[in-house]
């Protein structure tokens, strides 16, 4: 039998006590590629946003817009031009220096006629992007757009080097604190700390994103310690077990996902505000949250994220009141109710929630013909074809209340007053003034009962209890590791 010397034992004990500097993050979906500027898949940003790629601005964990590659900016009095000063000493992971020319290339590429950028509309207001010198970029607008700084924080607006554009999908090169190391398709993406990062060095030396689609396998991997954190855990029914285990922390926060019972405002009887109000009062939000989401979700009364500073709690406008719903239906000419379609996409919040809502509507006289659709069918019939009465979907884009200013959008809300508010919002730069308009916009759609507002999709994550710095909320679809560290 071999015995360890005291010195050897001390070395082993010291190694065991050394603070961990790598992390393995679980994700349910694997990204199709790794270029956030040429696809809409959320899984891309969940790997690379703030970790590998950076933009002129960026989102903070509370949804605020913070400086990114631009350390400061000046806005012209007429709101038609923005002058950004870039940080000095920024390099791409291949060693090339960041200059204003890279910003010009990136934004011109994103807004070009042939652009494949999934959020090309973010750049519609831009007229010209000019490099004043190596570190100053001027963006000239066609008309004032107070959302420009917000738009530039999206993953779709990150800055890239023209020389790397052909390989970004498989070998991303950015300016972030982590650089790409490896991608084993079907299994994982590996990142390592970038030693020449311009900002505060991150605590982690390496990060692995592991893709596990099956909820049962995700549970097993967490329990075995193969995964250190699963920021968007796929099985909320397991969370109570994790909460009871001191090895884990359960992180419950908010996402940008406004989950709504959408009503086709362009189709009778939903073109009548009294009918829409009746539907809203027939819904018991908490019963939907409890039954479909195992209690995880924040009730909402309008299309806005509760974690946003401009949020207004308007749930009382559409409180659960079946008797009021029946009265409103009678006033609208439907004393015996009516029958409509309820078309449901695949997510469990829609399928589970749809059965519960159908029962609630039935209780006030509204019969629903439920059809379960695959995503492609839902996009074709509901989103593009507008062939529906009711549907349930979660809108996950950041602060997307502007969709209510688009009469041709799938729920077909046509309101000149709201469109005027949206135009006014785009002309305002001051954050406090913008918040006031945003509050009025929330109130307008709530008072018009455009849709049935259900809940903000919860972010339910599980992590090793020794990890700190993970985002509790998701103001954008990202697993930002810049502030993550092990506490022991």
C-alpha positions as CSV (number, residue, x, y, z in Angstrom):
1,X,0.0,0.0,0.0
2,X,1.4,3.4,-0.9
3,X,1.2,6.4,1.4
4,X,1.3,10.1,0.5
5,X,4.0,12.2,2.0
6,X,2.9,15.2,4.0
7,X,4.1,17.5,1.2
8,X,2.2,15.6,-1.5
9,X,-0.9,15.6,0.6
10,X,-0.6,19.3,1.1
11,X,-0.3,19.9,-2.7
12,X,-3.4,17.8,-3.4
13,X,-5.3,19.6,-0.7
14,X,-4.3,23.0,-2.1
15,X,-5.3,21.9,-5.6
16,X,-8.7,20.8,-4.3
17,X,-9.2,24.2,-2.6
18,X,-8.2,26.2,-5.7
19,X,-11.0,28.4,-6.9
20,X,-12.7,27.0,-10.0
21,X,-12.2,29.2,-13.1
22,X,-14.2,27.4,-15.8
23,X,-17.9,26.9,-16.2
24,X,-20.3,24.7,-18.1
25,X,-23.6,26.3,-19.1
26,X,-26.5,24.2,-20.2
27,X,-28.7,25.2,-23.1
28,X,-31.8,23.4,-24.5
29,X,-31.2,24.5,-28.1
30,X,-28.1,24.5,-30.2
31,X,-27.5,27.6,-32.4
32,X,-27.6,27.0,-36.1
33,X,-24.4,29.1,-36.4
34,X,-22.6,31.7,-34.5
35,X,-23.2,35.0,-36.4
36,X,-25.9,37.0,-34.6
37,X,-26.0,39.5,-37.5
38,X,-27.4,37.0,-40.0
39,X,-30.1,34.9,-38.2
40,X,-32.9,35.3,-35.8
41,X,-32.2,32.2,-33.6
42,X,-32.1,33.3,-29.9
43,X,-29.5,30.5,-29.2
44,X,-26.9,32.4,-31.1
45,X,-27.0,35.4,-28.8
46,X,-27.3,33.1,-25.8
47,X,-23.7,32.0,-26.6
48,X,-22.0,35.0,-28.1
49,X,-23.8,38.2,-26.8
50,X,-21.4,40.3,-24.6
51,X,-19.1,37.2,-24.4
52,X,-17.6,37.1,-27.9
53,X,-19.3,40.1,-29.7
54,X,-19.9,43.6,-28.6
55,X,-21.8,46.6,-30.1
56,X,-21.5,50.4,-29.6
57,X,-23.9,50.0,-26.7
58,X,-25.1,47.0,-24.7
59,X,-27.9,45.9,-22.4
60,X,-27.3,45.7,-18.7
61,X,-29.0,43.1,-16.6
62,X,-31.9,45.4,-15.8
63,X,-32.5,46.3,-19.4
64,X,-30.8,49.6,-19.3
65,X,-28.6,50.7,-22.2
66,X,-24.9,51.0,-21.3
67,X,-21.8,52.1,-23.1
68,X,-20.1,49.3,-25.1
69,X,-17.4,49.8,-27.6
70,X,-18.4,53.5,-27.6
71,X,-17.2,55.0,-24.4
72,X,-19.4,58.1,-25.0
73,X,-21.7,59.9,-27.5
74,X,-23.1,63.3,-28.3
75,X,-26.5,63.9,-29.8
76,X,-27.2,66.9,-32.0
77,X,-29.9,69.3,-30.8
78,X,-32.2,68.3,-33.7
79,X,-31.7,64.6,-32.9
80,X,-30.5,63.9,-36.4
81,X,-27.0,62.9,-35.7
82,X,-25.1,61.0,-33.1
83,X,-21.3,61.2,-32.7
84,X,-19.8,58.1,-31.0
85,X,-16.3,58.1,-29.5
86,X,-14.8,54.6,-29.5
87,X,-12.6,53.2,-26.7
88,X,-8.9,53.2,-27.3
89,X,-6.9,50.0,-27.4
90,X,-9.7,47.7,-28.5
91,X,-8.7,44.7,-30.6
92,X,-10.5,41.9,-32.3
93,X,-9.5,38.4,-31.3
94,X,-7.3,38.0,-34.3
95,X,-5.3,41.0,-33.2
96,X,-6.6,43.6,-35.6
97,X,-7.3,47.0,-34.0
98,X,-10.9,48.3,-33.9
99,X,-11.4,51.5,-35.8
100,X,-14.3,53.6,-36.9
101,X,-14.1,51.9,-40.3
102,X,-15.2,48.7,-38.7
103,X,-18.3,50.4,-37.3
104,X,-19.1,51.9,-40.7
105,X,-18.8,48.4,-42.4
106,X,-20.8,46.6,-39.7
107,X,-23.8,49.0,-39.8
108,X,-23.7,49.5,-43.5
109,X,-23.7,45.7,-43.9
110,X,-26.6,45.3,-41.5
111,X,-28.8,47.8,-43.3
112,X,-27.9,47.1,-46.9
113,X,-30.6,46.1,-49.3
114,X,-29.2,42.6,-49.6
115,X,-28.7,42.3,-45.9
116,X,-29.8,39.0,-44.2
117,X,-29.9,40.7,-40.8
118,X,-33.0,39.4,-39.0
119,X,-33.7,42.7,-37.4
120,X,-32.9,45.0,-40.4
121,X,-35.7,47.3,-39.3
122,X,-33.5,48.4,-36.3
123,X,-31.5,50.4,-38.8
124,X,-34.3,51.9,-40.9
125,X,-33.8,55.4,-39.5
126,X,-30.1,55.5,-40.4
127,X,-29.2,57.7,-43.4
128,X,-25.4,57.5,-43.3
129,X,-22.6,56.2,-41.1
130,X,-19.3,58.1,-41.4
131,X,-15.8,57.6,-39.9
132,X,-14.7,61.1,-38.8
133,X,-11.4,59.7,-37.7
134,X,-10.1,56.4,-36.3
135,X,-12.1,56.7,-33.1
136,X,-15.1,58.8,-33.9
137,X,-18.1,57.6,-35.8
138,X,-21.0,59.8,-36.9
139,X,-24.5,58.3,-37.5
140,X,-26.8,60.6,-39.4
141,X,-30.6,59.8,-39.3
142,X,-33.4,60.4,-41.8
143,X,-35.6,61.4,-39.0
144,X,-35.2,61.6,-35.2
145,X,-35.2,58.2,-33.5
146,X,-34.9,58.2,-29.7
147,X,-34.6,54.4,-29.7
148,X,-31.3,54.4,-31.6
149,X,-29.1,53.7,-28.6
150,X,-31.4,50.9,-27.6
151,X,-31.4,49.4,-31.1
152,X,-27.6,49.5,-31.3
153,X,-27.5,47.3,-28.1
154,X,-29.1,44.3,-29.9
155,X,-27.0,41.4,-30.8
156,X,-27.9,42.1,-34.4
157,X,-25.9,45.3,-34.2
158,X,-22.5,44.0,-33.0
159,X,-19.3,45.2,-34.6
160,X,-17.3,42.9,-36.8
161,X,-14.1,43.1,-38.9
162,X,-14.7,43.0,-42.7
163,X,-11.8,40.5,-43.1
164,X,-13.6,38.0,-40.9
165,X,-17.1,38.2,-42.4
166,X,-16.9,35.0,-44.4
167,X,-16.1,32.7,-41.4
168,X,-18.2,34.3,-38.6
169,X,-20.8,31.5,-38.7
170,X,-18.4,28.8,-37.7
171,X,-15.4,30.7,-36.2
172,X,-16.6,34.0,-34.7
173,X,-14.2,36.8,-34.2
174,X,-15.3,39.7,-31.9
175,X,-13.9,42.1,-29.4
176,X,-15.4,40.6,-26.3
177,X,-13.8,39.2,-23.1
178,X,-14.0,35.6,-24.4
179,X,-12.8,34.2,-27.7
180,X,-14.0,31.2,-29.7
181,X,-12.1,28.0,-29.1
182,X,-14.1,25.1,-30.5
183,X,-17.5,23.9,-31.7
184,X,-18.4,20.2,-31.5
185,X,-21.7,20.2,-33.4
186,X,-24.5,18.5,-31.6
187,X,-22.7,18.8,-28.3
188,X,-21.0,22.0,-27.2
189,X,-19.3,25.3,-28.0
190,X,-16.1,26.3,-26.1
191,X,-14.8,29.7,-25.3
192,X,-11.6,30.9,-23.6
193,X,-10.7,34.2,-22.0
194,X,-9.2,36.7,-24.4
195,X,-5.9,37.9,-22.8
196,X,-5.9,41.3,-24.6
197,X,-9.4,42.4,-23.8
198,X,-9.8,46.1,-23.5
199,X,-11.9,46.1,-20.4
200,X,-12.0,44.6,-17.0
201,X,-10.7,41.0,-17.3
202,X,-13.4,38.4,-16.6
203,X,-13.0,36.0,-13.7
204,X,-13.6,32.9,-15.8
205,X,-10.8,31.4,-17.9
206,X,-13.0,29.2,-19.9
207,X,-16.7,28.6,-20.6
208,X,-18.4,25.6,-22.3
209,X,-22.0,25.8,-23.6
210,X,-23.4,22.3,-23.5
211,X,-26.6,21.5,-25.6
212,X,-29.1,19.2,-23.9
213,X,-32.6,19.2,-25.5
214,X,-34.2,16.6,-23.3
215,X,-35.6,17.9,-19.9
216,X,-34.9,14.5,-18.3
217,X,-31.3,14.6,-19.4
218,X,-31.0,18.2,-18.3
219,X,-32.1,17.2,-14.8
220,X,-29.7,14.3,-14.7
221,X,-26.8,16.5,-15.8
222,X,-27.4,19.1,-13.2
223,X,-27.8,16.5,-10.4
224,X,-24.5,14.8,-11.5
225,X,-22.6,18.1,-11.6
226,X,-21.9,17.8,-15.3
227,X,-23.6,21.2,-15.8
228,X,-22.7,24.1,-13.5
229,X,-25.7,26.3,-14.5
230,X,-28.8,26.0,-16.7
231,X,-29.9,29.6,-17.0
232,X,-33.1,28.7,-18.8
233,X,-34.0,25.4,-17.3
234,X,-36.5,23.5,-19.5
235,X,-38.6,21.7,-16.9
236,X,-40.2,24.0,-14.2
237,X,-41.8,21.0,-12.5
238,X,-38.3,20.1,-11.2
239,X,-37.5,23.4,-9.7
240,X,-38.9,22.6,-6.3
241,X,-36.5,19.7,-6.0
242,X,-33.6,21.9,-6.8
243,X,-34.8,24.5,-4.3
244,X,-34.7,21.9,-1.5
245,X,-31.1,20.9,-2.4
246,X,-28.5,23.3,-0.8
247,X,-26.1,22.5,-3.6
248,X,-28.2,24.6,-6.0
249,X,-29.6,28.1,-6.4
250,X,-32.9,28.5,-8.3
251,X,-32.9,31.8,-10.2
252,X,-36.4,33.0,-11.1
253,X,-36.7,36.3,-13.0
254,X,-38.4,37.9,-16.0
255,X,-37.7,37.7,-19.7
256,X,-38.9,39.9,-22.5
257,X,-41.5,37.4,-23.3
258,X,-45.0,38.9,-23.1
259,X,-47.3,35.9,-23.3
260,X,-50.6,37.0,-24.7
261,X,-54.0,35.6,-25.8
262,X,-53.9,37.4,-29.2
263,X,-57.2,38.5,-30.7
264,X,-57.8,39.2,-34.4
265,X,-58.9,42.8,-34.2
266,X,-59.7,42.8,-37.9
267,X,-62.2,39.9,-37.6
268,X,-65.7,40.0,-36.1
269,X,-66.5,39.8,-33.3
270,X,-63.1,40.9,-32.1
271,X,-63.4,44.1,-34.0
272,X,-65.7,45.2,-31.1
273,X,-63.9,46.5,-28.0
274,X,-66.6,45.2,-25.8
275,X,-66.0,41.7,-27.0
276,X,-62.3,42.0,-26.4
277,X,-62.9,43.4,-22.9
278,X,-65.2,40.5,-22.2
279,X,-62.5,38.0,-23.2
280,X,-60.0,39.8,-21.0
281,X,-62.3,39.6,-18.0
282,X,-63.0,35.9,-18.6
283,X,-59.4,35.1,-18.1
284,X,-58.0,34.1,-14.7
285,X,-54.3,34.8,-15.3
286,X,-53.1,33.2,-12.1
287,X,-54.9,29.9,-12.9
288,X,-53.1,29.9,-16.3
289,X,-49.7,30.6,-14.6
290,X,-50.3,27.9,-12.0
291,X,-51.7,25.3,-14.4
292,X,-49.5,25.8,-17.4
293,X,-46.3,27.2,-15.9
294,X,-46.2,25.5,-12.4
295,X,-46.6,28.9,-10.8
296,X,-43.8,30.6,-12.7
297,X,-44.7,33.8,-14.5
298,X,-45.6,37.4,-13.7
299,X,-49.1,38.6,-14.4
300,X,-49.3,41.5,-16.9
301,X,-52.0,43.8,-18.0
302,X,-50.3,45.3,-21.1
303,X,-47.6,44.5,-23.6
304,X,-44.5,45.5,-21.6
305,X,-41.9,43.8,-19.4
306,X,-42.3,44.3,-15.6
307,X,-38.6,44.7,-15.1
308,X,-38.5,47.7,-17.5
309,X,-38.3,51.1,-15.6
310,X,-41.2,52.4,-17.7
311,X,-43.6,49.5,-16.8
312,X,-47.1,50.3,-15.5
313,X,-49.1,47.6,-13.7
314,X,-52.5,47.6,-15.4
315,X,-53.7,44.2,-14.4
316,X,-56.7,45.7,-12.6
317,X,-58.1,46.9,-15.9
318,X,-58.7,43.3,-16.9
319,X,-59.2,41.5,-13.6
320,X,-60.9,38.1,-13.6
321,X,-64.6,38.9,-13.6
322,X,-66.8,36.4,-15.4
323,X,-70.1,38.2,-14.6
324,X,-68.8,41.4,-16.1
325,X,-67.6,39.4,-19.2
326,X,-71.2,38.0,-19.7
327,X,-72.7,41.5,-19.3
328,X,-70.3,42.9,-21.9
329,X,-71.0,40.1,-24.3
330,X,-74.8,40.8,-24.0
331,X,-74.2,44.5,-24.6
332,X,-72.2,43.7,-27.7
333,X,-75.0,41.6,-29.1
334,X,-73.8,38.1,-28.0
335,X,-76.0,37.2,-25.0
336,X,-75.5,33.5,-25.8
337,X,-71.8,33.9,-26.6
338,X,-70.2,32.8,-29.9
339,X,-67.8,30.3,-31.3
340,X,-64.3,31.1,-32.5
341,X,-61.0,29.4,-33.3
342,X,-58.1,29.0,-30.9
343,X,-54.9,28.1,-32.8
344,X,-52.0,27.1,-30.7
345,X,-48.3,26.8,-31.5
346,X,-46.1,24.1,-30.0
347,X,-44.6,25.7,-26.7
348,X,-46.1,24.2,-23.6
349,X,-47.2,27.7,-22.3
350,X,-49.5,27.7,-25.4
351,X,-50.7,24.1,-25.4
352,X,-51.2,23.9,-21.7
353,X,-52.4,27.4,-21.3
354,X,-54.8,27.0,-24.3
355,X,-56.8,24.2,-22.6
356,X,-57.1,26.3,-19.4
357,X,-58.2,29.4,-21.3
358,X,-60.7,27.5,-23.4
359,X,-62.4,26.3,-20.2
360,X,-62.4,29.9,-18.8
361,X,-64.0,31.3,-22.0
362,X,-66.5,28.4,-22.1
363,X,-67.7,29.5,-18.6
364,X,-68.9,32.9,-20.1
365,X,-70.4,31.4,-23.2
366,X,-67.4,31.6,-25.7
367,X,-66.8,28.3,-27.4
368,X,-63.4,27.6,-28.9
369,X,-62.3,25.2,-31.6
370,X,-58.8,24.3,-30.7
371,X,-56.2,23.5,-33.4
372,X,-52.7,22.6,-32.5
373,X,-50.2,23.8,-35.1
374,X,-46.5,23.3,-35.7
375,X,-44.4,26.4,-35.8
376,X,-44.3,26.5,-39.6
377,X,-48.1,26.1,-39.8
378,X,-48.6,28.8,-37.1
379,X,-46.4,31.3,-39.0
380,X,-48.2,30.6,-42.2
381,X,-51.8,30.6,-41.0
382,X,-51.7,32.9,-38.0
383,X,-48.8,35.2,-38.3
384,X,-48.7,35.7,-42.1
385,X,-52.2,34.6,-43.1
386,X,-54.1,36.2,-40.2
387,X,-56.5,33.2,-40.3
388,X,-57.5,32.9,-36.7
389,X,-59.8,34.2,-34.0
390,X,-57.6,33.6,-31.0
391,X,-54.1,32.4,-30.5
392,X,-51.5,32.2,-27.6
393,X,-47.9,33.3,-28.2
394,X,-45.0,34.8,-26.3
395,X,-43.4,37.9,-27.8
396,X,-39.7,37.7,-26.8
397,X,-38.2,40.7,-28.6
398,X,-37.0,43.5,-26.3
399,X,-39.5,46.3,-25.7
400,X,-41.5,45.6,-28.8
401,X,-44.6,47.7,-28.0
402,X,-44.1,49.4,-31.4
403,X,-45.7,46.4,-33.1
404,X,-49.1,47.9,-32.1
405,X,-48.4,50.8,-34.5
406,X,-48.5,48.3,-37.4
407,X,-52.0,47.8,-38.7
408,X,-50.9,44.9,-40.9
409,X,-49.4,43.0,-37.9
410,X,-51.1,39.7,-37.3
411,X,-53.5,40.9,-34.7
412,X,-54.5,43.9,-36.9
413,X,-54.8,46.7,-34.4
414,X,-55.5,49.9,-36.3
415,X,-55.3,52.9,-34.1
416,X,-54.1,56.4,-35.4
417,X,-53.8,57.7,-31.8
418,X,-51.4,54.9,-30.9
419,X,-49.4,55.4,-34.1
420,X,-49.0,59.1,-33.2
421,X,-47.7,58.1,-29.8
422,X,-45.2,55.8,-31.4
423,X,-44.0,58.5,-33.8
424,X,-43.7,60.9,-30.8
425,X,-41.6,58.3,-29.0
426,X,-39.2,57.9,-31.8
427,X,-38.6,61.7,-31.8
428,X,-37.7,61.8,-28.1
429,X,-34.2,61.2,-26.8
430,X,-34.5,62.1,-23.1
431,X,-35.1,58.8,-21.1
432,X,-37.6,60.3,-18.6
433,X,-39.6,61.8,-21.4
434,X,-39.6,58.5,-23.3
435,X,-40.8,56.7,-20.3
436,X,-43.8,59.0,-20.0
437,X,-44.8,58.3,-23.6
438,X,-44.2,54.5,-23.1
439,X,-46.5,54.6,-20.1
440,X,-49.2,56.3,-22.1
441,X,-48.8,53.7,-24.9
442,X,-49.2,50.8,-22.4
443,X,-52.4,52.4,-21.0
444,X,-53.8,52.9,-24.5
445,X,-53.6,49.3,-25.6
446,X,-54.7,48.1,-22.2
447,X,-57.8,50.3,-22.3
448,X,-58.5,49.2,-25.8
449,X,-58.2,45.5,-24.7
450,X,-56.2,44.8,-27.9
451,X,-55.2,41.4,-26.6
452,X,-55.6,39.3,-23.5
453,X,-52.4,40.0,-21.6
454,X,-51.5,36.9,-19.6
455,X,-48.0,36.8,-18.1
456,X,-44.4,37.7,-18.6
457,X,-42.6,34.5,-19.4
458,X,-40.4,33.6,-16.4
459,X,-36.8,32.9,-16.6
460,X,-36.3,29.9,-14.5
461,X,-32.7,28.9,-14.1
462,X,-30.7,26.5,-11.9
463,X,-27.1,27.0,-10.9
464,X,-24.5,25.6,-8.5
465,X,-24.9,27.6,-5.3
466,X,-21.3,28.8,-5.4
467,X,-21.8,30.7,-8.7
468,X,-22.6,34.4,-8.6
469,X,-23.1,37.0,-11.3
470,X,-25.6,35.1,-13.6
471,X,-28.4,37.3,-14.9
472,X,-31.6,36.7,-13.0
473,X,-33.7,38.5,-15.7
474,X,-33.3,38.4,-19.4
475,X,-33.6,41.9,-20.9
476,X,-32.2,40.3,-24.1
477,X,-31.6,36.7,-25.1
478,X,-28.1,36.2,-23.6
479,X,-26.0,34.3,-21.1
480,X,-23.7,37.2,-20.2
481,X,-20.7,35.7,-18.4
482,X,-18.8,38.9,-18.0
483,X,-19.6,39.2,-14.3
484,X,-19.8,35.5,-13.4
485,X,-17.4,34.0,-10.8
486,X,-17.2,31.1,-8.4
487,X,-17.3,32.2,-4.7
488,X,-15.1,29.5,-3.4
